Amino acid sequence: MASPSQEGLTRLGRIDAGMLVIGFSAGRPHPLIVRAIKLARHREAATLAIADATLSEVARLADRKLYYSSNSPTFVRSHAALLSLVQALAYGVYALDESAYADRIKAFKLK
């Protein structure tokens, strides 16, 4: 049985030009995230960074960037903003083809 990290590395090997690779960065990014963005760029895949700092290495490398604040009065040093963006992206993907994702949408609504 493969570990979660081995499965993630296997998925990185399948990156191609038709994919979108999203790198999340809260503070200093994990080296694997930086390598994934670099690999995606090398293979001409679209890249998106979601980061809490304009100086983030992940944001610097990505084609597109979304910034959130982890230190605003609203979120008080938490990652609620990041998690909200992740949830919004998931809903957006599910909305593209509601019939294909009906079970997942139902699971979200039950939580």
Summary of the structure (lengths in Angstrom):
residues: 111
radius of gyration: 15.5
end to end distance: 29.7
largest distance: 44.3
contacts: 288
relative contact order: 0.12
helix: 47%
strand: 14%
